[in-house]
C-alpha cells in the first residue's frame, strides 16, 4: 500500500489467488489495495496505514474474522468493514457486525466494488483514530512465575516470565501474537 490512505482498501484473506484477483480489480477501480493474510497481519498493517475500507474474510488462521473485526471496531470505529465470506452467518456479536456482507465468488465482484465505492464516499477523509496512549499496562506479580498482559494492539492476553529483574518500574514486553511493544508496570513493587 502507498503511504497515503486516500482510497485505500485493506484486503484480509488467506487465499492468495483471491487476494490477487481482488487487488487487481480494486486497483483498476482506482483504489490502492493492500493485502494481509490473516487478522494479526491485518492489525500489523494498520500500524502503518489506515485504509478507507477494510474487506475481510471470516475464516482465517491465527485470528478469526470475527475477532479481527471486533478489534478493528474497538480501535478504528469509523473504518467501514465489508465481510466477504463463503457462508453467511446469522448471528454475530454486535461488536463484529460488518457494514456490508457479501458472498465470495467472481460474480460478486461488481457488487463488491460498488460497496467499496459507496462506503469510501461516506468515510471521512481522515478516519477517526483513537489516540494510542502509551500508559503502561498495570499488572501484579503472579505466584506462578509469570505475569499476564493484554496487548492494546490485538487485545489478546499473553504471559511474560517473571524474573528477578522484573521487580519494579516500567518495563516492556513484546506481544507474542502481533509483536507490538506492550509497556507494563508491576504494581505492589518498589521502583528501582
Secondary structure, 3 states (H helix, E strand, C coil): CCCCCCCEEEEECCCHHHHHHHHHHHHHCCCEEEEECCHHHHHHHCCCCCCCEEEECCCCCCCCHHHHHHHHHHHCCCCEEEEEECCCCCCCCHHHCCCEEEECCHHHHHHHHHHHHHHHHHCCCCCCCCCCCCCCEEEECCCCCEEEEECCCCCCEEEEECCCCCCCCEEEEECCCCCCEEEEEEECCCCC
